[in-house]
C-alpha cells in the first residue's frame, strides 16, 4: 500500500512540476520576447514622443545609449553601467542593478524551464492529451485580462504599484537632474512594453486553448463513431 501511495505521490509531484515549468516557461518567454521587442519599440517611441527635446542628442547616439543600457541589464558579465552621453547617479545605478537581477532571472527561468516544458508538451501531444491544456489556458488567458483592465484604468498607478511590489527601495524614483536618462524613457514606452508582454502571453494562451479545443473535438468525433 505504501509503495503504491509513494508511486502516486511521485507521479503527482512530477505532473505538478511539469505544469509549473510550463507556466514559468510561458511567462518568461513573454518577458524575454518583450525585452527583445523593446529594441524596436524604443526608437519608434523616442521619435513619436520627441524625447530628444529633453536632452540634446542625435537619434543615433540616443539609440547607442539605449543599447548600452540593455546590454548591461541582460548580460551578466557586464558589471558596471556606463552610458556614453548620460551620467548615472548612485541611486540610479542601484535601481538598474535591481532591474538587471530581474531581467537575468527571466532569462534563467526561460532557459531552465524550456527543456521541461517542451518535453511535457511533446509528451501530451504524443499521448493525444492536448485537451489537458484547456483549463490552464483558459485561466491563463482570463487572469491577465483582469490585470490589464486594472492597468488601463490608471497606468501611472499600476506602474507605481508594480515598482513597489518588485523593488525594495525608492531608487526607481529618478531625479532627472541626477539621472537624465529618465527624460528619454517616456512612460508610454514602458506602457507599450507591458502591452507587448500581455499580448505575447495571451497569444500563447490562445494557442493552447485552440490546440486543446481541437483535441477535444477529435476525441468527441472518435467517441461517437
N, CA and C atoms as a LAMMPS dump frame, in Angstrom:
ITEM: TIMESTEP
0
ITEM: NUMBER OF ATOMS
675
ITEM: BOX BOUNDS ff ff ff
-5.0000000000000000e+02 5.0000000000000000e+02
-5.0000000000000000e+02 5.0000000000000000e+02
-5.0000000000000000e+02 5.0000000000000000e+02
ITEM: ATOMS id mol type element x y z
1 1 1 N 0.834 -1.199 0
2 1 2 C 0 0 0
3 1 3 C 0.875 1.259 0
4 2 1 N 1.89 1.244 0.879
5 2 2 C 2.752 2.416 0.961
6 2 3 C 3.538 2.621 -0.329
7 3 1 N 3.909 1.493 -0.964
8 3 2 C 4.614 1.6 -2.235
9 3 3 C 3.75 2.22 -3.302
10 4 1 N 2.466 1.833 -3.31
11 4 2 C 1.53 2.398 -4.292
12 4 3 C 1.296 3.881 -4.03
13 5 1 N 1.145 4.224 -2.748
14 5 2 C 0.963 5.629 -2.398
15 5 3 C 2.182 6.456 -2.781
16 6 1 N 3.354 5.861 -2.578
17 6 2 C 4.585 6.558 -2.944
18 6 3 C 4.666 6.805 -4.443
19 7 1 N 4.234 5.802 -5.226
20 7 2 C 4.246 5.937 -6.688
21 7 3 C 3.276 7.011 -7.143
22 8 1 N 2.078 7.013 -6.513
23 8 2 C 1.076 8.023 -6.86
24 8 3 C 1.557 9.426 -6.508
25 9 1 N 2.181 9.527 -5.329
26 9 2 C 2.706 10.827 -4.897
27 9 3 C 3.807 11.305 -5.834
28 10 1 N 4.655 10.372 -6.239
29 10 2 C 5.738 10.71 -7.151
30 10 3 C 5.197 11.171 -8.494
31 11 1 N 4.156 10.476 -8.974
32 11 2 C 3.54 10.84 -10.255
33 11 3 C 2.888 12.221 -10.174
34 12 1 N 2.206 12.485 -9.057
35 12 2 C 1.561 13.791 -8.881
36 12 3 C 2.592 14.904 -8.785
37 13 1 N 3.695 14.62 -8.089
38 13 2 C 4.753 15.613 -7.955
39 13 3 C 5.371 15.919 -9.313
40 14 1 N 5.587 14.874 -10.102
41 14 2 C 6.153 15.058 -11.432
42 14 3 C 5.202 15.849 -12.315
43 15 1 N 3.903 15.519 -12.215
44 15 2 C 2.903 16.226 -13.007
45 15 3 C 2.845 17.7 -12.62
46 16 1 N 2.876 17.97 -11.298
47 16 2 C 2.855 19.343 -10.826
48 16 3 C 4.084 20.123 -11.262
49 17 1 N 5.236 19.443 -11.222
50 17 2 C 6.479 20.081 -11.65
51 17 3 C 6.43 20.434 -13.131
52 18 1 N 5.863 19.524 -13.93
53 18 2 C 5.742 19.768 -15.368
54 18 3 C 4.844 20.963 -15.664
55 19 1 N 3.724 21.039 -14.939
56 19 2 C 2.811 22.161 -15.151
57 19 3 C 3.449 23.471 -14.708
58 20 1 N 4.152 23.443 -13.57
59 20 2 C 4.823 24.646 -13.087
60 20 3 C 5.877 25.111 -14.084
61 21 1 N 6.643 24.17 -14.622
62 21 2 C 7.671 24.508 -15.608
63 21 3 C 7.04 25.111 -16.856
64 22 1 N 5.896 24.586 -17.256
65 22 2 C 5.217 25.092 -18.451
66 22 3 C 4.695 26.505 -18.23
67 23 1 N 4.126 26.749 -17.056
68 23 2 C 3.628 28.088 -16.729
69 23 3 C 4.775 29.095 -16.688
70 24 1 N 5.854 28.719 -15.997
71 24 2 C 7.017 29.605 -15.908
72 24 3 C 7.64 29.842 -17.281
73 25 1 N 7.62 28.826 -18.11
74 25 2 C 8.147 28.957 -19.474
75 25 3 C 7.348 29.989 -20.259
76 26 1 N 6.031 29.917 -20.18
77 26 2 C 5.177 30.857 -20.924
78 26 3 C 5.377 32.286 -20.433
79 27 1 N 5.438 32.466 -19.119
80 27 2 C 5.618 33.81 -18.556
81 27 3 C 6.982 34.374 -18.938
82 28 1 N 8.024 33.586 -18.721
83 28 2 C 9.384 34.069 -19.008
84 28 3 C 9.599 34.274 -20.507
85 29 1 N 8.962 33.45 -21.339
86 29 2 C 9.085 33.628 -22.792
87 29 3 C 8.47 34.955 -23.214
88 30 1 N 7.306 35.273 -22.657
89 30 2 C 6.668 36.554 -22.973
90 30 3 C 7.541 37.719 -22.53
91 31 1 N 8.168 37.591 -21.357
92 31 2 C 9.033 38.659 -20.838
93 31 3 C 10.266 38.828 -21.711
94 32 1 N 10.919 37.718 -22.039
95 32 2 C 12.153 37.787 -22.83
96 32 3 C 11.869 38.308 -24.246
97 33 1 N 10.777 37.871 -24.841
98 33 2 C 10.42 38.373 -26.169
99 33 3 C 10.112 39.867 -26.12
100 34 1 N 9.558 40.314 -25.003
101 34 2 C 9.307 41.746 -24.829
102 34 3 C 10.62 42.515 -24.722
103 35 1 N 11.575 41.954 -23.984
104 35 2 C 12.896 42.591 -23.891
105 35 3 C 13.516 42.742 -25.281
106 36 1 N 13.399 41.71 -26.079
107 36 2 C 13.939 41.77 -27.435
108 36 3 C 13.133 42.731 -28.301
109 37 1 N 11.819 42.74 -28.094
110 37 2 C 10.964 43.642 -28.86
111 37 3 C 11.195 45.104 -28.519
112 38 1 N 11.708 45.365 -27.309
113 38 2 C 11.946 46.749 -26.899
114 38 3 C 12.992 47.428 -27.776
115 39 1 N 13.856 46.633 -28.424
116 39 2 C 14.859 47.199 -29.315
117 39 3 C 14.206 47.872 -30.526
118 40 1 N 13.022 47.406 -30.893
119 40 2 C 12.253 48.035 -31.975
120 40 3 C 11.321 49.113 -31.441
121 41 1 N 10.765 48.877 -30.26
122 41 2 C 9.817 49.823 -29.685
123 41 3 C 10.469 51.156 -29.326
124 42 1 N 11.653 51.094 -28.756
125 42 2 C 12.261 52.318 -28.227
126 42 3 C 12.48 53.401 -29.285
127 43 1 N 13.132 53.1 -30.412
128 43 2 C 13.344 54.182 -31.385
129 43 3 C 12.029 54.746 -31.941
130 44 1 N 11.015 53.892 -32.031
131 44 2 C 9.712 54.369 -32.511
132 44 3 C 9.103 55.331 -31.506
133 45 1 N 9.078 54.936 -30.231
134 45 2 C 8.503 55.797 -29.202
135 45 3 C 9.344 57.064 -29.008
136 46 1 N 10.655 56.926 -29.118
137 46 2 C 11.538 58.086 -28.959
138 46 3 C 11.239 59.131 -30.032
139 47 1 N 10.923 58.659 -31.244
140 47 2 C 10.605 59.58 -32.339
141 47 3 C 9.208 60.171 -32.167
142 48 1 N 8.242 59.316 -31.81
143 48 2 C 6.856 59.778 -31.681
144 48 3 C 6.721 60.821 -30.579
145 49 1 N 7.343 60.553 -29.438
146 49 2 C 7.197 61.446 -28.293
147 49 3 C 8.319 62.482 -28.187
148 50 1 N 9.155 62.526 -29.243
149 50 2 C 10.174 63.565 -29.383
150 50 3 C 10.994 63.767 -28.098
151 51 1 N 11.521 62.685 -27.597
152 51 2 C 12.239 62.746 -26.315
153 51 3 C 13.553 63.513 -26.411
154 52 1 N 14.085 63.663 -27.619
155 52 2 C 15.383 64.338 -27.745
156 52 3 C 15.293 65.834 -27.451
157 53 1 N 14.072 66.34 -27.373
158 53 2 C 13.92 67.746 -26.999
159 53 3 C 14.282 67.976 -25.531
160 54 1 N 14.256 66.882 -24.74
161 54 2 C 14.575 66.999 -23.318
162 54 3 C 16.054 66.807 -23.024
163 55 1 N 16.783 66.274 -24.018
164 55 2 C 18.223 66.068 -23.842
165 55 3 C 18.872 66.154 -25.219
166 56 1 N 19.693 67.142 -25.457
167 56 2 C 20.266 67.357 -26.79
168 56 3 C 21.204 66.228 -27.214
169 57 1 N 20.709 65.407 -28.111
170 57 2 C 21.475 64.241 -28.544
171 57 3 C 20.908 63.779 -29.884
172 58 1 N 21.745 63.215 -30.729
173 58 2 C 21.261 62.722 -32.019
174 58 3 C 20.497 61.42 -31.825
175 59 1 N 19.681 61.078 -32.802
176 59 2 C 18.897 59.843 -32.721
177 59 3 C 19.813 58.623 -32.646
178 60 1 N 20.9 58.661 -33.411
179 60 2 C 21.84 57.535 -33.396
180 60 3 C 22.526 57.38 -32.053
181 61 1 N 22.933 58.509 -31.478
182 61 2 C 23.597 58.468 -30.173
183 61 3 C 22.633 58.014 -29.084
184 62 1 N 21.374 58.453 -29.184
185 62 2 C 20.365 58.044 -28.204
186 62 3 C 20.169 56.531 -28.242
187 63 1 N 20.084 55.986 -29.447
188 63 2 C 19.884 54.535 -29.563
189 63 3 C 21.12 53.779 -29.084
190 64 1 N 22.284 54.342 -29.313
191 64 2 C 23.52 53.719 -28.834
192 64 3 C 23.513 53.614 -27.306
193 65 1 N 23.066 54.668 -26.648
194 65 2 C 22.976 54.65 -25.186
195 65 3 C 21.925 53.643 -24.711
196 66 1 N 20.841 53.531 -25.459
197 66 2 C 19.823 52.536 -25.116
198 66 3 C 20.395 51.123 -25.223
199 67 1 N 21.168 50.877 -26.266
200 67 2 C 21.812 49.571 -26.433
201 67 3 C 22.786 49.293 -25.287
202 68 1 N 23.511 50.313 -24.862
203 68 2 C 24.418 50.153 -23.723
204 68 3 C 23.642 49.768 -22.462
205 69 1 N 22.515 50.443 -22.255
206 69 2 C 21.687 50.153 -21.087
207 69 3 C 21.145 48.731 -21.13
208 70 1 N 20.611 48.317 -22.273
209 70 2 C 20.027 46.978 -22.398
210 70 3 C 21.089 45.895 -22.301
211 71 1 N 22.278 46.181 -22.814
212 71 2 C 23.372 45.211 -22.695
213 71 3 C 23.722 45.002 -21.226
214 72 1 N 23.809 46.091 -20.479
215 72 2 C 24.099 45.982 -19.047
216 72 3 C 23.009 45.204 -18.325
217 73 1 N 21.763 45.482 -18.662
218 73 2 C 20.639 44.862 -17.957
219 73 3 C 20.491 43.368 -18.233
220 74 1 N 21.034 42.886 -19.362
221 74 2 C 20.801 41.488 -19.734
222 74 3 C 22.055 40.618 -19.771
223 75 1 N 23.213 41.223 -19.789
224 75 2 C 24.443 40.429 -19.895
225 75 3 C 25.139 40.378 -18.535
226 76 1 N 25.199 39.201 -17.924
227 76 2 C 25.74 39.086 -16.563
228 76 3 C 27.203 39.481 -16.44
229 77 1 N 27.97 39.411 -17.531
230 77 2 C 29.402 39.711 -17.434
231 77 3 C 29.686 41.225 -17.495
232 78 1 N 28.65 42.037 -17.74
233 78 2 C 28.835 43.487 -17.671
234 78 3 C 28.452 43.924 -16.263
235 79 1 N 29.436 44.258 -15.46
236 79 2 C 29.187 44.534 -14.054
237 79 3 C 29.013 45.993 -13.702
238 80 1 N 29.28 46.885 -14.655
239 80 2 C 29.2 48.317 -14.354
240 80 3 C 28.429 49.025 -15.456
241 81 1 N 27.434 49.832 -15.069
242 81 2 C 26.645 50.588 -16.038
243 81 3 C 27.353 51.888 -16.387
244 82 1 N 27.644 52.045 -17.657
245 82 2 C 28.265 53.278 -18.131
246 82 3 C 27.62 53.669 -19.458
247 83 1 N 27.021 54.846 -19.47
248 83 2 C 26.377 55.366 -20.669
249 83 3 C 27.231 56.498 -21.235
250 84 1 N 27.39 56.489 -22.533
251 84 2 C 28.276 57.456 -23.171
252 84 3 C 27.831 58.896 -22.951
253 85 1 N 26.537 59.141 -23.056
254 85 2 C 26.05 60.522 -23.053
255 85 3 C 25.158 60.875 -21.868
256 86 1 N 25.058 59.982 -20.883
257 86 2 C 24.209 60.249 -19.733
258 86 3 C 24.949 59.907 -18.438
259 87 1 N 24.966 60.836 -17.495
260 87 2 C 25.521 60.498 -16.181
261 87 3 C 24.557 59.577 -15.439
262 88 1 N 25.087 58.777 -14.535
263 88 2 C 24.264 57.856 -13.74
264 88 3 C 24.6 58.055 -12.272
265 89 1 N 23.599 58.39 -11.478
266 89 2 C 23.819 58.6 -10.046
267 89 3 C 23.937 57.261 -9.328
268 90 1 N 24.313 57.313 -8.078
269 90 2 C 24.445 56.094 -7.277
270 90 3 C 23.101 55.39 -7.111
271 91 1 N 22.049 56.184 -6.829
272 91 2 C 20.724 55.577 -6.666
273 91 3 C 20.203 55.054 -8
274 92 1 N 20.496 55.766 -9.089
275 92 2 C 20.088 55.294 -10.417
276 92 3 C 20.787 53.994 -10.769
277 93 1 N 22.074 53.921 -10.472
278 93 2 C 22.838 52.7 -10.739
279 93 3 C 22.292 51.54 -9.912
280 94 1 N 21.89 51.81 -8.665
281 94 2 C 21.338 50.768 -7.813
282 94 3 C 20.024 50.24 -8.374
283 95 1 N 19.187 51.152 -8.873
284 95 2 C 17.91 50.699 -9.443
285 95 3 C 18.149 49.843 -10.676
286 96 1 N 19.034 50.279 -11.537
287 96 2 C 19.313 49.493 -12.736
288 96 3 C 19.94 48.144 -12.373
289 97 1 N 20.713 48.11 -11.304
290 97 2 C 21.265 46.834 -10.835
291 97 3 C 20.15 45.905 -10.371
292 98 1 N 19.118 46.469 -9.718
293 98 2 C 17.969 45.669 -9.293
294 98 3 C 17.19 45.167 -10.502
295 99 1 N 17.034 46.033 -11.499
296 99 2 C 16.342 45.633 -12.734
297 99 3 C 17.127 44.528 -13.43
298 100 1 N 18.438 44.659 -13.421
299 100 2 C 19.301 43.656 -14.048
300 100 3 C 19.058 42.274 -13.444
301 101 1 N 18.913 42.217 -12.133
302 101 2 C 18.648 40.942 -11.469
303 101 3 C 17.338 40.315 -11.965
304 102 1 N 16.321 41.137 -12.136
305 102 2 C 15.029 40.631 -12.611
306 102 3 C 15.119 40.153 -14.052
307 103 1 N 15.816 40.922 -14.887
308 103 2 C 15.932 40.539 -16.297
309 103 3 C 16.723 39.238 -16.458
310 104 1 N 17.828 39.137 -15.728
311 104 2 C 18.633 37.916 -15.81
312 104 3 C 17.853 36.732 -15.246
313 105 1 N 17.066 36.991 -14.189
314 105 2 C 16.227 35.93 -13.637
315 105 3 C 15.239 35.429 -14.68
316 106 1 N 14.669 36.338 -15.45
317 106 2 C 13.729 35.945 -16.506
318 106 3 C 14.418 35.04 -17.531
319 107 1 N 15.638 35.403 -17.923
320 107 2 C 16.391 34.568 -18.862
321 107 3 C 16.71 33.199 -18.255
322 108 1 N 17.097 33.173 -16.984
323 108 2 C 17.429 31.905 -16.323
324 108 3 C 16.202 31.008 -16.25
325 109 1 N 15.066 31.592 -15.856
326 109 2 C 13.82 30.814 -15.76
327 109 3 C 13.456 30.243 -17.122
328 110 1 N 13.608 31.054 -18.168
329 110 2 C 13.298 30.577 -19.515
330 110 3 C 14.188 29.408 -19.913
331 111 1 N 15.494 29.56 -19.698
332 111 2 C 16.43 28.52 -20.113
333 111 3 C 16.281 27.237 -19.3
334 112 1 N 15.95 27.384 -18.006
335 112 2 C 15.789 26.202 -17.148
336 112 3 C 14.456 25.505 -17.403
337 113 1 N 13.399 26.285 -17.569
338 113 2 C 12.063 25.69 -17.72
339 113 3 C 11.801 25.154 -19.117
340 114 1 N 12.475 25.708 -20.121
341 114 2 C 12.206 25.326 -21.509
342 114 3 C 12.315 23.822 -21.758
343 115 1 N 13.408 23.146 -21.345
344 115 2 C 13.5 21.706 -21.623
345 115 3 C 12.363 20.904 -20.989
346 116 1 N 11.988 21.238 -19.748
347 116 2 C 10.903 20.529 -19.07
348 116 3 C 9.569 20.792 -19.746
349 117 1 N 9.323 22.056 -20.089
350 117 2 C 8.049 22.418 -20.712
351 117 3 C 7.909 21.79 -22.09
352 118 1 N 8.966 21.859 -22.883
353 118 2 C 8.92 21.301 -24.235
354 118 3 C 8.717 19.783 -24.191
355 119 1 N 9.428 19.119 -23.292
356 119 2 C 9.289 17.669 -23.154
357 119 3 C 7.876 17.306 -22.708
358 120 1 N 7.329 18.066 -21.764
359 120 2 C 5.977 17.81 -21.269
360 120 3 C 4.943 18.009 -22.365
361 121 1 N 5.064 19.087 -23.131
362 121 2 C 4.12 19.367 -24.212
363 121 3 C 4.217 18.317 -25.311
364 122 1 N 5.429 17.865 -25.597
365 122 2 C 5.601 16.8 -26.595
366 122 3 C 4.977 15.501 -26.111
367 123 1 N 5.11 15.232 -24.824
368 123 2 C 4.521 14.029 -24.239
369 123 3 C 3 14.07 -24.33
370 124 1 N 2.434 15.219 -24.015
371 124 2 C 0.979 15.385 -24.109
372 124 3 C 0.508 15.175 -25.547
373 125 1 N 1.246 15.746 -26.494
374 125 2 C 0.882 15.603 -27.899
375 125 3 C 0.995 14.155 -28.353
376 126 1 N 2.053 13.484 -27.942
377 126 2 C 2.269 12.085 -28.327
378 126 3 C 1.157 11.192 -27.805
379 127 1 N 0.658 11.497 -26.6
380 127 2 C -0.404 10.703 -25.98
381 127 3 C -1.799 11.144 -26.407
382 128 1 N -1.86 12.169 -27.252
383 128 2 C -3.149 12.666 -27.709
384 128 3 C -3.956 13.302 -26.59
385 129 1 N -3.275 13.938 -25.647
386 129 2 C -3.946 14.523 -24.487
387 129 3 C -3.824 16.052 -24.455
388 130 1 N -3.813 16.67 -25.617
389 130 2 C -3.708 18.122 -25.671
390 130 3 C -4.883 18.809 -24.981
391 131 1 N -5.999 18.086 -24.805
392 131 2 C -7.171 18.65 -24.137
393 131 3 C -6.852 19.063 -22.696
394 132 1 N -5.796 18.515 -22.128
395 132 2 C -5.403 18.875 -20.764
396 132 3 C -4.948 20.327 -20.663
397 133 1 N -4.66 20.931 -21.793
398 133 2 C -4.22 22.322 -21.804
399 133 3 C -5.385 23.297 -21.679
400 134 1 N -6.609 22.815 -21.842
401 134 2 C -7.761 23.705 -21.927
402 134 3 C -7.934 24.578 -20.69
403 135 1 N -8.09 23.965 -19.52
404 135 2 C -8.355 24.747 -18.322
405 135 3 C -7.199 25.689 -17.955
406 136 1 N -5.935 25.199 -17.961
407 136 2 C -4.833 26.13 -17.688
408 136 3 C -4.788 27.294 -18.669
409 137 1 N -5.066 27.013 -19.956
410 137 2 C -5.039 28.078 -20.963
411 137 3 C -6.162 29.079 -20.727
412 138 1 N -7.335 28.584 -20.322
413 138 2 C -8.459 29.478 -20.041
414 138 3 C -8.146 30.39 -18.856
415 139 1 N -7.612 29.787 -17.791
416 139 2 C -7.261 30.576 -16.601
417 139 3 C -6.14 31.563 -16.943
418 140 1 N -5.128 31.071 -17.662
419 140 2 C -4.01 31.92 -18.051
420 140 3 C -4.422 33.051 -18.965
421 141 1 N -5.5 32.854 -19.716
422 141 2 C -5.996 33.898 -20.605
423 141 3 C -6.784 34.956 -19.843
424 142 1 N -7.601 34.516 -18.879
425 142 2 C -8.5 35.432 -18.179
426 142 3 C -7.797 36.293 -17.13
427 143 1 N -6.858 35.716 -16.386
428 143 2 C -6.197 36.466 -15.315
429 143 3 C -5.469 37.719 -15.831
430 144 1 N -4.689 37.616 -16.911
431 144 2 C -4.041 38.836 -17.421
432 144 3 C -5.045 39.87 -17.919
433 145 1 N -6.216 39.419 -18.385
434 145 2 C -7.239 40.367 -18.822
435 145 3 C -7.702 41.23 -17.655
436 146 1 N -7.855 40.607 -16.501
437 146 2 C -8.242 41.354 -15.299
438 146 3 C -7.155 42.353 -14.939
439 147 1 N -5.902 41.881 -14.987
440 147 2 C -4.765 42.756 -14.676
441 147 3 C -4.676 43.906 -15.672
442 148 1 N -4.896 43.606 -16.944
443 148 2 C -4.838 44.64 -17.978
444 148 3 C -5.961 45.652 -17.795
445 149 1 N -7.121 45.163 -17.375
446 149 2 C -8.237 46.065 -17.118
447 149 3 C -7.922 47.05 -16.01
448 150 1 N -7.289 46.562 -14.949
449 150 2 C -6.902 47.43 -13.847
450 150 3 C -5.834 48.426 -14.289
451 151 1 N -4.881 47.948 -15.101
452 151 2 C -3.803 48.821 -15.571
453 151 3 C -4.343 49.917 -16.485
454 152 1 N -5.354 49.588 -17.306
455 152 2 C -5.898 50.559 -18.251
456 152 3 C -6.644 51.689 -17.55
457 153 1 N -7.147 51.421 -16.354
458 153 2 C -7.871 52.454 -15.607
459 153 3 C -6.942 53.58 -15.173
460 154 1 N -5.729 53.202 -14.767
461 154 2 C -4.745 54.203 -14.325
462 154 3 C -3.366 53.582 -14.445
463 155 1 N -2.744 53.741 -15.618
464 155 2 C -1.453 53.091 -15.832
465 155 3 C -0.39 53.647 -14.901
466 156 1 N -0.462 54.936 -14.608
467 156 2 C 0.538 55.532 -13.729
468 156 3 C 0.521 54.872 -12.35
469 157 1 N -0.692 54.648 -11.813
470 157 2 C -0.805 53.988 -10.517
471 157 3 C -0.36 52.529 -10.606
472 158 1 N -0.701 51.881 -11.715
473 158 2 C -0.268 50.498 -11.941
474 158 3 C 1.256 50.427 -11.991
475 159 1 N 1.863 51.401 -12.659
476 159 2 C 3.313 51.456 -12.793
477 159 3 C 3.975 51.623 -11.425
478 160 1 N 3.391 52.498 -10.603
479 160 2 C 3.911 52.731 -9.249
480 160 3 C 3.781 51.47 -8.4
481 161 1 N 2.591 50.844 -8.454
482 161 2 C 2.344 49.624 -7.676
483 161 3 C 3.294 48.509 -8.099
484 162 1 N 3.525 48.394 -9.395
485 162 2 C 4.448 47.388 -9.924
486 162 3 C 5.832 47.562 -9.314
487 163 1 N 6.317 48.795 -9.276
488 163 2 C 7.645 49.046 -8.722
489 163 3 C 7.673 48.808 -7.214
490 164 1 N 6.609 49.147 -6.53
491 164 2 C 6.562 48.926 -5.088
492 164 3 C 6.569 47.439 -4.744
493 165 1 N 5.999 46.632 -5.637
494 165 2 C 5.964 45.182 -5.413
495 165 3 C 7.313 44.526 -5.696
496 166 1 N 8.002 44.993 -6.727
497 166 2 C 9.206 44.309 -7.186
498 166 3 C 10.519 44.914 -6.689
499 167 1 N 10.441 46.109 -6.109
500 167 2 C 11.678 46.743 -5.665
501 167 3 C 11.561 47.129 -4.198
502 168 1 N 12.634 46.892 -3.467
503 168 2 C 12.615 47.054 -2.018
504 168 3 C 12.945 48.486 -1.583
505 169 1 N 13.244 49.38 -2.525
506 169 2 C 13.627 50.746 -2.174
507 169 3 C 12.916 51.741 -3.094
508 170 1 N 13.27 52.998 -2.952
509 170 2 C 12.666 54.063 -3.755
510 170 3 C 13.618 54.581 -4.833
511 171 1 N 14.623 53.804 -5.167
512 171 2 C 15.61 54.254 -6.147
513 171 3 C 15.016 54.428 -7.547
514 172 1 N 13.851 53.814 -7.787
515 172 2 C 13.227 53.93 -9.098
516 172 3 C 12.607 55.307 -9.321
517 173 1 N 12.511 56.098 -8.251
518 173 2 C 12.012 57.47 -8.379
519 173 3 C 13.173 58.372 -8.806
520 174 1 N 13.431 58.392 -10.101
521 174 2 C 14.592 59.093 -10.636
522 174 3 C 14.456 60.604 -10.5
523 175 1 N 15.591 61.232 -10.205
524 175 2 C 15.701 62.685 -10.254
525 175 3 C 16.313 63.03 -11.619
526 176 1 N 15.551 63.681 -12.504
527 176 2 C 16.059 63.968 -13.857
528 176 3 C 17.349 64.765 -13.881
529 177 1 N 17.595 65.543 -12.826
530 177 2 C 18.831 66.319 -12.797
531 177 3 C 20.043 65.438 -12.492
532 178 1 N 19.797 64.323 -11.819
533 178 2 C 20.863 63.376 -11.487
534 178 3 C 20.951 62.23 -12.491
535 179 1 N 19.797 61.823 -13.008
536 179 2 C 19.726 60.712 -13.966
537 179 3 C 18.874 61.13 -15.16
538 180 1 N 19.433 61.941 -16.047
539 180 2 C 18.657 62.446 -17.19
540 180 3 C 18.207 61.36 -18.163
541 181 1 N 18.701 60.133 -18.002
542 181 2 C 18.259 59.039 -18.872
543 181 3 C 16.748 58.855 -18.789
544 182 1 N 16.166 59.199 -17.628
545 182 2 C 14.732 59.027 -17.457
546 182 3 C 13.951 59.974 -18.361
547 183 1 N 14.589 61.074 -18.769
548 183 2 C 13.925 62.043 -19.642
549 183 3 C 13.64 61.47 -21.023
550 184 1 N 14.472 60.524 -21.447
551 184 2 C 14.313 59.959 -22.799
552 184 3 C 13.684 58.568 -22.761
553 185 1 N 13.212 58.173 -21.582
554 185 2 C 12.479 56.915 -21.442
555 185 3 C 11.039 57.261 -21.036
556 186 1 N 10.214 57.613 -22.012
557 186 2 C 8.861 58.072 -21.686
558 186 3 C 7.997 56.968 -21.077
559 187 1 N 7.024 57.376 -20.285
560 187 2 C 6.112 56.419 -19.658
561 187 3 C 5.41 55.567 -20.708
562 188 1 N 5.144 56.168 -21.873
563 188 2 C 4.466 55.435 -22.947
564 188 3 C 5.291 54.248 -23.424
565 189 1 N 6.611 54.398 -23.396
566 189 2 C 7.471 53.284 -23.805
567 189 3 C 7.283 52.099 -22.872
568 190 1 N 7.263 52.357 -21.56
569 190 2 C 7.05 51.277 -20.596
570 190 3 C 5.648 50.687 -20.744
571 191 1 N 4.678 51.554 -21.013
572 191 2 C 3.313 51.076 -21.218
573 191 3 C 3.242 50.147 -22.426
574 192 1 N 3.914 50.521 -23.495
575 192 2 C 3.912 49.687 -24.695
576 192 3 C 4.628 48.359 -24.459
577 193 1 N 5.65 48.369 -23.616
578 193 2 C 6.335 47.123 -23.262
579 193 3 C 5.401 46.204 -22.476
580 194 1 N 4.658 46.782 -21.537
581 194 2 C 3.68 45.998 -20.788
582 194 3 C 2.629 45.418 -21.732
583 195 1 N 2.154 46.232 -22.663
584 195 2 C 1.143 45.778 -23.62
585 195 3 C 1.696 44.644 -24.471
586 196 1 N 2.935 44.789 -24.93
587 196 2 C 3.549 43.749 -25.754
588 196 3 C 3.668 42.44 -24.98
589 197 1 N 4.108 42.516 -23.723
590 197 2 C 4.222 41.305 -22.899
591 197 3 C 2.854 40.662 -22.709
592 198 1 N 1.843 41.492 -22.475
593 198 2 C 0.482 40.999 -22.3
594 198 3 C -0.007 40.297 -23.57
595 199 1 N 0.183 40.926 -24.71
596 199 2 C -0.276 40.346 -25.982
597 199 3 C 0.435 39.032 -26.273
598 200 1 N 1.735 39 -26.051
599 200 2 C 2.5 37.775 -26.309
600 200 3 C 2.032 36.629 -25.418
601 201 1 N 1.823 36.926 -24.139
602 201 2 C 1.35 35.88 -23.224
603 201 3 C -0.049 35.418 -23.608
604 202 1 N -0.915 36.355 -23.975
605 202 2 C -2.273 35.99 -24.37
606 202 3 C -2.268 35.134 -25.642
607 203 1 N -1.37 35.433 -26.561
608 203 2 C -1.266 34.626 -27.78
609 203 3 C -0.853 33.193 -27.453
610 204 1 N 0.051 33.04 -26.486
611 204 2 C 0.445 31.7 -26.052
612 204 3 C -0.749 30.954 -25.454
613 205 1 N -1.55 31.659 -24.648
614 205 2 C -2.721 31.035 -24.033
615 205 3 C -3.785 30.692 -25.08
616 206 1 N -3.978 31.582 -26.048
617 206 2 C -4.947 31.319 -27.114
618 206 3 C -4.522 30.112 -27.936
619 207 1 N -3.216 30.014 -28.195
620 207 2 C -2.715 28.853 -28.934
621 207 3 C -2.987 27.56 -28.17
622 208 1 N -2.714 27.576 -26.85
623 208 2 C -3.01 26.4 -26.037
624 208 3 C -4.486 26.08 -26.021
625 209 1 N -5.311 27.097 -25.961
626 209 2 C -6.773 26.944 -25.963
627 209 3 C -7.239 26.282 -27.263
628 210 1 N -6.723 26.766 -28.389
629 210 2 C -7.12 26.222 -29.69
630 210 3 C -6.652 24.777 -29.865
631 211 1 N -5.43 24.509 -29.426
632 211 2 C -4.898 23.142 -29.509
633 211 3 C -5.753 22.196 -28.677
634 212 1 N -6.105 22.622 -27.463
635 212 2 C -6.938 21.804 -26.586
636 212 3 C -8.321 21.602 -27.177
637 213 1 N -8.871 22.644 -27.787
638 213 2 C -10.211 22.555 -28.383
639 213 3 C -10.225 21.563 -29.543
640 214 1 N -9.195 21.608 -30.369
641 214 2 C -9.107 20.655 -31.483
642 214 3 C -8.979 19.231 -30.968
643 215 1 N -8.218 19.063 -29.881
644 215 2 C -8.055 17.739 -29.286
645 215 3 C -9.383 17.202 -28.767
646 216 1 N -10.158 18.036 -28.095
647 216 2 C -11.47 17.629 -27.586
648 216 3 C -12.423 17.294 -28.729
649 217 1 N -12.372 18.1 -29.764
650 217 2 C -13.237 17.858 -30.933
651 217 3 C -12.915 16.518 -31.573
652 218 1 N -11.626 16.201 -31.655
653 218 2 C -11.2 14.926 -32.23
654 218 3 C -11.641 13.758 -31.349
655 219 1 N -11.53 13.912 -30.023
656 219 2 C -11.944 12.861 -29.096
657 219 3 C -13.439 12.613 -29.178
658 220 1 N -14.226 13.674 -29.261
659 220 2 C -15.673 13.535 -29.36
660 220 3 C -16.076 12.857 -30.664
661 221 1 N -15.374 13.218 -31.731
662 221 2 C -15.676 12.599 -33.022
663 221 3 C -15.364 11.106 -32.991
664 222 1 N -14.268 10.746 -32.325
665 222 2 C -13.887 9.328 -32.208
666 222 3 C -14.881 8.585 -31.312
667 223 1 N -15.352 9.246 -30.247
668 223 2 C -16.271 8.614 -29.283
669 223 3 C -17.613 8.284 -29.922
670 224 1 N -18.086 9.169 -30.792
671 224 2 C -19.429 8.988 -31.358
672 224 3 C -19.431 8.193 -32.648
673 225 1 N -18.269 7.7 -33.054
674 225 2 C -18.235 6.859 -34.272
675 225 3 C -18.85 5.491 -33.995
